[in-house]
């Protein structure tokens, strides 16, 4: 019979001392040896005929370790269940010294439990919900963007202007010395897209094919470390200037956007639907962010150290993988854990809070809610039914959708208890496209 003695080390940390009777452990080991002897193969013996002592001599240590490990794990689970603990993270097992004549094997498990979440009054928390109407002008603006993405460029003899594609050769120096990335041949840039430094693009404006120009550029303070704040001298020769020719809004253009019959009105309707879908997502994201921040500020509880360490390690690994995917060498790169500390604490806090609200208020994801989210997402693809089947065939994707639905349920539950103010918001402001 196993015995467990609990010690409370801190508000979340526990020590659980568990004793496993030696007689029980030895009986388990003997039973494992017998089962192993039935199948073990040794040179000179037929399977199942190897003497028990030889089996024990060759495999006894391994079997004993396995039996001991499983017994410790099983005893810990039973003790935790009897105490109604909700264990956070992985426990740490430590043997307890005992005499040679001890009748029980003792070990100590050190672990943390999930905190009791205390949620303050939500009635004083305010949420501003944007309300945005999609106009025909918004459809026109989106249509113009789509046309620009499909533009062709025709060579012109005039000076370059905003929207033109300019092909150049350029050389740059700092204090008379060339620097990496400071020169290029047949380099193309579309003026006004903001892919080059504003002063560089401004210097190209008005130059025609064959034109040359020398001008200084001061690199901004947030530029590359070895160049920021320095002044470079650039020499540029324009090889070609080409202006954008946008496609006409006709049946051919509609077909290029996936409207099979080329109906322009249907194309505009689909563009509007896509815009409205994106508006809905933006509004939900803004509301969700405010609600979650309100919940975090209203909640009081201690965060388990184990979960913080796990999340910090996960974020660090993700950052390293991202750097590798960008072609950076990470062999000798060290990312200190403290640079992830605040974000890790926020994520763990929010995760614990959401999970607690879901558990206490029965806000789990219902099958119909999951289906609705998947179908709404699938509607933006050419073959929605295939996308729906793909989701339902991918357990990890389904888990992600269920997590989103649970968070949405928490948001709706919270909005019913917070002060919500609808604020008319321009489409450009919501989408972040309003020019300063």
C-alpha positions as CSV (number, residue, x, y, z in Angstrom):
1,X,0.0,0.0,0.0
2,X,1.5,3.3,-1.0
3,X,1.6,6.2,1.4
4,X,1.9,9.9,0.5
5,X,2.8,12.9,2.7
6,X,2.4,16.4,1.3
7,X,4.4,19.5,2.2
8,X,3.4,23.0,0.9
9,X,6.6,24.8,0.0
10,X,5.1,28.0,-1.5
11,X,1.7,29.1,-2.8
12,X,2.2,27.0,-5.9
13,X,5.0,24.6,-5.1
14,X,4.4,21.2,-3.4
15,X,6.6,18.4,-2.2
16,X,4.9,15.0,-2.1
17,X,6.8,12.2,-0.4
18,X,5.5,8.8,-1.5
19,X,6.5,5.4,-0.1
20,X,6.3,2.2,-2.3
21,X,6.5,-1.0,-0.3
22,X,9.7,-3.0,-1.2
23,X,7.7,-6.2,-1.2
24,X,5.4,-4.8,-3.9
25,X,8.3,-3.6,-6.0
26,X,10.2,-6.9,-5.7
27,X,7.0,-8.8,-6.7
28,X,6.7,-6.6,-9.8
29,X,10.3,-7.1,-10.7
30,X,10.0,-10.9,-10.3
31,X,6.9,-10.9,-12.5
32,X,8.7,-8.9,-15.2
33,X,11.7,-11.3,-15.1
34,X,9.4,-14.3,-15.6
35,X,7.7,-12.7,-18.6
36,X,11.0,-11.7,-20.1
37,X,12.3,-15.3,-19.7
38,X,9.6,-16.6,-21.9
39,X,10.8,-14.7,-25.0
40,X,14.5,-13.8,-24.3
41,X,17.1,-15.3,-26.7
42,X,20.6,-16.3,-25.6
43,X,23.2,-18.2,-27.4
44,X,23.1,-21.9,-26.6
45,X,19.5,-21.9,-25.3
46,X,16.2,-22.3,-27.1
47,X,13.7,-19.4,-26.6
48,X,11.9,-19.8,-23.3
49,X,14.5,-22.2,-21.9
50,X,17.1,-19.7,-20.6
51,X,17.6,-20.3,-16.9
52,X,16.0,-17.6,-14.7
53,X,19.2,-16.8,-12.9
54,X,20.9,-16.0,-16.2
55,X,18.0,-13.8,-17.3
56,X,18.2,-12.0,-14.0
57,X,21.9,-11.6,-14.2
58,X,21.8,-10.1,-17.7
59,X,18.6,-8.1,-17.5
60,X,18.0,-7.6,-13.8
61,X,19.4,-4.0,-13.6
62,X,17.4,-2.8,-16.6
63,X,14.2,-4.5,-15.4
64,X,14.6,-3.1,-11.9
65,X,15.1,0.5,-13.3
66,X,12.0,0.2,-15.5
67,X,9.9,-1.3,-12.7
68,X,11.1,1.4,-10.3
69,X,10.4,4.2,-12.8
70,X,6.9,3.0,-13.6
71,X,6.1,2.4,-10.0
72,X,7.2,5.9,-9.0
73,X,5.2,7.5,-11.9
74,X,2.1,5.4,-11.0
75,X,2.4,6.1,-7.3
76,X,2.7,9.9,-8.0
77,X,-0.4,9.9,-10.3
78,X,-2.4,8.0,-7.6
79,X,-1.2,10.4,-4.9
80,X,-2.0,13.5,-7.0
81,X,-5.4,12.1,-7.8
82,X,-6.2,11.5,-4.2
83,X,-5.2,15.0,-3.3
84,X,-7.1,16.6,-6.2
85,X,-4.0,18.4,-7.4
86,X,-3.9,20.1,-10.9
87,X,-0.2,19.7,-11.7
88,X,1.4,22.4,-13.8
89,X,4.4,21.2,-15.8
90,X,6.6,18.2,-15.2
91,X,7.4,17.1,-11.6
92,X,11.0,16.5,-10.4
93,X,11.6,13.2,-8.7
94,X,14.2,12.8,-6.0
95,X,15.0,9.6,-4.0
96,X,14.8,9.8,-0.2
97,X,17.7,8.1,1.7
98,X,16.6,5.2,3.8
99,X,18.3,2.3,5.7
100,X,19.2,-1.0,4.2
101,X,16.4,-2.7,6.1
102,X,13.7,-0.3,5.0
103,X,10.4,-1.9,4.1
104,X,9.5,0.8,1.6
105,X,11.2,2.7,-1.2
106,X,10.7,6.4,-0.6
107,X,10.9,9.2,-3.2
108,X,10.0,12.9,-3.2
109,X,8.2,14.6,-6.0
110,X,8.6,18.4,-6.3
111,X,6.1,20.1,-8.5
112,X,3.8,23.1,-9.0
113,X,0.1,23.3,-9.1
114,X,-2.2,25.6,-11.2
115,X,-3.1,28.8,-9.3
116,X,-6.6,29.7,-8.1
117,X,-7.6,32.6,-10.4
118,X,-9.4,35.5,-8.8
119,X,-11.2,37.8,-11.3
120,X,-12.1,41.3,-10.2
121,X,-15.1,43.3,-11.3
122,X,-15.4,43.6,-15.0
123,X,-18.1,46.3,-15.1
124,X,-15.6,49.1,-15.0
125,X,-13.6,47.8,-18.0
126,X,-14.3,49.7,-21.2
127,X,-14.1,48.3,-24.8
128,X,-14.3,50.4,-27.9
129,X,-15.7,48.5,-30.8
130,X,-15.1,50.0,-34.3
131,X,-18.1,50.1,-36.7
132,X,-17.2,50.4,-40.3
133,X,-19.4,50.5,-43.4
134,X,-17.8,49.3,-46.7
135,X,-18.6,51.8,-49.5
136,X,-18.4,51.6,-53.2
137,X,-15.4,53.9,-53.0
138,X,-13.7,51.2,-50.8
139,X,-14.4,48.6,-53.5
140,X,-13.0,51.0,-56.2
141,X,-9.8,51.5,-54.1
142,X,-9.4,47.8,-53.7
143,X,-10.0,47.3,-57.4
144,X,-7.3,49.9,-58.2
145,X,-4.8,48.0,-56.0
146,X,-5.6,44.8,-57.8
147,X,-5.1,46.5,-61.2
148,X,-1.8,47.9,-60.0
149,X,-0.7,44.4,-59.0
150,X,-1.4,43.3,-62.6
151,X,0.0,46.3,-64.4
152,X,2.4,46.1,-67.3
153,X,5.1,48.8,-67.8
154,X,5.8,50.6,-71.1
155,X,9.0,52.6,-71.8
156,X,8.6,56.4,-71.8
157,X,11.0,59.2,-72.7
158,X,9.9,61.6,-70.0
159,X,11.3,62.1,-66.5
160,X,10.4,59.6,-63.8
161,X,7.3,60.2,-61.6
162,X,5.6,58.4,-58.8
163,X,4.3,55.0,-59.9
164,X,7.0,54.6,-62.6
165,X,9.4,51.7,-62.8
166,X,13.0,53.0,-63.0
167,X,15.9,50.8,-64.0
168,X,19.3,52.2,-62.7
169,X,23.0,51.6,-62.1
170,X,24.2,53.1,-58.9
171,X,27.4,53.3,-56.7
172,X,27.6,54.6,-53.2
173,X,30.5,55.4,-50.9
174,X,31.0,56.5,-47.3
175,X,34.0,58.7,-46.8
176,X,35.2,57.6,-50.3
177,X,34.9,53.9,-49.5
178,X,32.4,51.5,-51.1
179,X,30.2,49.6,-48.7
180,X,28.3,46.3,-48.9
181,X,24.9,46.8,-50.7
182,X,25.9,50.2,-51.9
183,X,26.1,49.5,-55.6
184,X,23.9,47.7,-58.2
185,X,23.5,47.2,-61.9
186,X,20.1,47.1,-63.7
187,X,18.4,47.6,-60.4
188,X,14.7,48.3,-60.6
189,X,12.5,50.4,-58.3
190,X,8.9,51.5,-58.5
191,X,8.8,55.1,-57.2
192,X,6.3,55.6,-54.4
193,X,6.3,52.0,-53.2
194,X,8.6,52.9,-50.3
195,X,11.0,50.1,-50.8
196,X,14.0,52.4,-51.0
197,X,14.9,55.3,-48.6
198,X,12.6,58.2,-49.3
199,X,15.5,60.6,-50.1
200,X,16.9,58.1,-52.6
201,X,13.5,57.8,-54.4
202,X,13.1,61.6,-54.3
203,X,16.5,62.0,-56.0
204,X,15.3,59.8,-58.9
205,X,12.2,61.8,-59.5
206,X,12.4,63.8,-62.8
207,X,15.3,61.9,-64.2
208,X,14.8,60.5,-67.7
209,X,16.4,57.6,-69.6
210,X,20.2,58.3,-69.8
211,X,20.1,60.9,-67.0
212,X,22.8,60.9,-64.4
213,X,22.9,62.4,-60.9
214,X,25.1,62.5,-57.8
215,X,23.6,63.2,-54.4
216,X,24.1,62.6,-50.7
217,X,22.0,60.4,-48.5
218,X,22.0,60.4,-44.7
219,X,21.2,57.0,-43.3
220,X,18.5,57.1,-40.6
221,X,19.2,56.2,-37.0
222,X,17.3,52.9,-37.3
223,X,19.4,51.7,-40.3
224,X,22.1,49.0,-40.2
225,X,24.5,49.5,-37.4
226,X,27.6,50.2,-39.5
227,X,25.7,52.8,-41.6
228,X,23.2,54.5,-39.4
229,X,23.7,58.3,-39.1
230,X,26.4,58.3,-41.7
231,X,26.3,60.2,-45.0
232,X,26.8,58.3,-48.3
233,X,27.5,59.8,-51.7
234,X,25.6,58.1,-54.5
235,X,26.1,58.3,-58.3
236,X,23.1,57.1,-60.3
237,X,22.6,56.5,-64.1
238,X,19.0,55.9,-65.3
239,X,18.9,53.1,-67.9
240,X,15.1,53.1,-68.4
241,X,11.9,54.8,-67.2
242,X,8.6,52.9,-67.7
243,X,5.1,53.9,-66.8
244,X,2.4,51.5,-65.4
245,X,-0.4,50.6,-67.8
246,X,-3.3,49.3,-65.8
247,X,-5.6,46.6,-67.2
248,X,-9.1,47.6,-68.1
249,X,-11.9,46.5,-65.8
250,X,-13.6,44.1,-68.2
251,X,-14.5,40.5,-68.5
252,X,-10.9,39.4,-69.1
253,X,-9.8,41.2,-65.9
254,X,-12.7,39.6,-64.0
255,X,-11.6,36.1,-65.2
256,X,-8.1,36.8,-64.0
257,X,-9.6,37.2,-60.5
258,X,-11.4,33.9,-60.6
259,X,-14.8,35.0,-61.9
260,X,-15.2,32.3,-64.6
261,X,-18.0,33.9,-66.6
262,X,-16.2,37.3,-66.6
263,X,-19.2,39.1,-65.0
264,X,-17.8,42.5,-63.8
265,X,-20.7,43.0,-61.4
266,X,-20.2,39.6,-59.8
267,X,-16.5,40.4,-59.5
268,X,-17.3,43.6,-57.6
269,X,-19.6,41.7,-55.4
270,X,-16.9,39.2,-54.5
271,X,-14.5,42.0,-53.8
272,X,-17.0,43.6,-51.5
273,X,-17.5,40.3,-49.7
274,X,-13.8,39.8,-49.2
275,X,-13.5,43.4,-47.9
276,X,-16.4,42.9,-45.5
277,X,-14.8,39.6,-44.3
278,X,-11.5,41.4,-43.7
279,X,-13.3,44.2,-41.9
280,X,-15.0,41.7,-39.6
281,X,-11.7,40.1,-38.8
282,X,-10.1,43.5,-38.0
283,X,-13.0,44.5,-35.7
284,X,-12.9,41.2,-33.9
285,X,-9.1,41.4,-33.5
286,X,-9.3,44.9,-32.0
287,X,-12.2,44.0,-29.6
288,X,-10.4,40.7,-28.6
289,X,-7.2,42.5,-27.8
290,X,-9.0,45.0,-25.5
291,X,-11.0,42.3,-23.8
292,X,-8.0,40.2,-23.1
293,X,-6.0,43.1,-21.8
294,X,-9.0,44.0,-19.6
295,X,-9.2,40.4,-18.2
296,X,-5.5,40.3,-17.5
297,X,-5.6,43.6,-15.6
298,X,-8.7,42.4,-13.6
299,X,-7.2,39.0,-12.6
300,X,-5.0,38.2,-9.7
301,X,-3.0,35.0,-9.4
302,X,0.6,33.7,-9.3
303,X,2.0,32.2,-12.5
304,X,3.8,28.8,-12.2
305,X,7.5,29.1,-12.7
306,X,7.6,25.8,-14.6
307,X,5.1,27.1,-17.2
308,X,7.1,30.4,-17.6
309,X,10.3,28.5,-18.2
310,X,8.7,26.2,-20.8
311,X,7.1,29.1,-22.7
312,X,10.3,31.1,-22.6
313,X,12.2,28.1,-24.0
314,X,9.6,27.6,-26.7
315,X,9.7,31.3,-27.7
316,X,13.5,31.1,-27.8
317,X,13.5,28.0,-30.1
318,X,11.0,29.7,-32.4
319,X,13.1,32.8,-32.6
320,X,16.2,30.7,-33.4
321,X,14.3,28.8,-36.1
322,X,13.1,32.1,-37.6
323,X,16.6,33.4,-37.8
324,X,17.8,30.2,-39.5
325,X,15.0,30.4,-42.0
326,X,16.3,33.9,-42.9
327,X,19.7,32.5,-43.7
328,X,21.4,33.7,-40.5
329,X,24.1,31.6,-38.8
330,X,23.0,30.7,-35.3
331,X,25.7,28.3,-34.3
332,X,27.3,30.6,-31.7
333,X,24.3,32.8,-31.2
334,X,22.9,33.1,-27.7
335,X,19.5,34.6,-27.1
336,X,19.2,35.5,-23.4
337,X,16.0,34.2,-21.8
338,X,15.2,37.6,-20.3
339,X,14.5,39.2,-23.7
340,X,11.4,36.8,-23.8
341,X,10.4,37.1,-20.2
342,X,7.7,39.8,-20.4
343,X,6.0,38.3,-23.5
344,X,6.2,34.8,-22.0
345,X,4.6,35.9,-18.8
346,X,1.8,37.6,-20.6
347,X,1.1,34.6,-22.8
348,X,1.1,32.2,-19.9
349,X,-1.0,34.5,-17.8
350,X,-3.6,34.9,-20.6
351,X,-3.6,31.2,-21.3
352,X,-4.3,30.3,-17.7
353,X,-6.9,33.0,-17.4
354,X,-8.8,31.8,-20.6
355,X,-8.6,28.2,-19.5
356,X,-10.0,29.0,-16.1
357,X,-12.9,31.0,-17.5
358,X,-13.7,28.3,-20.0
359,X,-13.7,25.7,-17.2
360,X,-15.7,27.7,-14.8
361,X,-18.3,29.0,-17.2
362,X,-18.6,26.1,-19.6
363,X,-17.3,28.1,-22.6
364,X,-15.8,25.1,-24.5
365,X,-15.9,25.0,-28.2
366,X,-19.1,23.4,-29.6
367,X,-19.1,21.4,-32.8
368,X,-21.4,23.8,-34.6
369,X,-19.2,26.7,-33.6
370,X,-16.1,24.9,-34.9
371,X,-17.8,24.1,-38.2
372,X,-18.9,27.7,-38.7
373,X,-15.4,29.0,-38.2
374,X,-13.9,26.5,-40.6
375,X,-16.6,27.2,-43.3
376,X,-16.1,31.0,-43.0
377,X,-12.4,30.5,-43.5
378,X,-12.9,28.0,-46.4
379,X,-15.2,30.5,-48.2
380,X,-12.2,32.6,-49.3
381,X,-10.7,29.6,-51.2
382,X,-11.6,28.4,-54.7
383,X,-12.7,25.0,-53.5
384,X,-14.3,25.5,-50.0
385,X,-15.4,21.9,-49.6
386,X,-11.9,20.6,-50.1
387,X,-10.6,23.1,-47.5
388,X,-13.3,22.0,-45.0
389,X,-12.3,18.3,-45.5
390,X,-8.6,19.2,-45.1
391,X,-9.3,20.9,-41.7
392,X,-11.3,17.9,-40.4
393,X,-8.5,15.5,-41.6
394,X,-5.9,17.4,-39.6
395,X,-6.1,17.0,-35.8
396,X,-3.6,19.7,-35.1
397,X,-5.6,22.2,-37.3
398,X,-8.8,21.2,-35.5
399,X,-7.2,21.9,-32.2
400,X,-6.1,25.3,-33.3
401,X,-9.7,26.1,-34.5
402,X,-11.1,24.9,-31.2
403,X,-8.7,27.1,-29.3
404,X,-9.8,30.1,-31.3
405,X,-13.5,29.3,-30.7
406,X,-12.9,29.0,-27.0
407,X,-11.2,32.4,-26.9
408,X,-14.1,33.9,-28.9
409,X,-16.5,32.4,-26.4
410,X,-14.5,34.1,-23.6
411,X,-14.6,37.4,-25.5
412,X,-18.4,37.2,-25.9
413,X,-18.8,36.3,-22.2
414,X,-16.7,39.2,-21.2
415,X,-18.4,41.7,-23.5
416,X,-21.6,41.0,-21.6
417,X,-20.0,42.2,-18.4
418,X,-17.9,45.1,-19.7
419,X,-18.8,48.6,-21.0
420,X,-18.9,48.4,-24.8
421,X,-18.9,51.6,-26.9
422,X,-19.4,51.4,-30.7
423,X,-17.2,54.0,-32.4
424,X,-17.7,54.8,-36.1
425,X,-14.3,54.2,-37.8
426,X,-13.2,55.0,-41.3
427,X,-12.3,52.1,-43.5
428,X,-8.8,53.4,-44.1
429,X,-8.2,53.8,-40.4
430,X,-9.4,50.3,-39.6
431,X,-7.3,48.8,-42.4
432,X,-4.3,51.0,-41.5
433,X,-4.1,52.5,-45.0
434,X,-4.9,56.1,-44.0
435,X,-2.1,58.4,-45.2
436,X,-0.6,60.8,-42.6
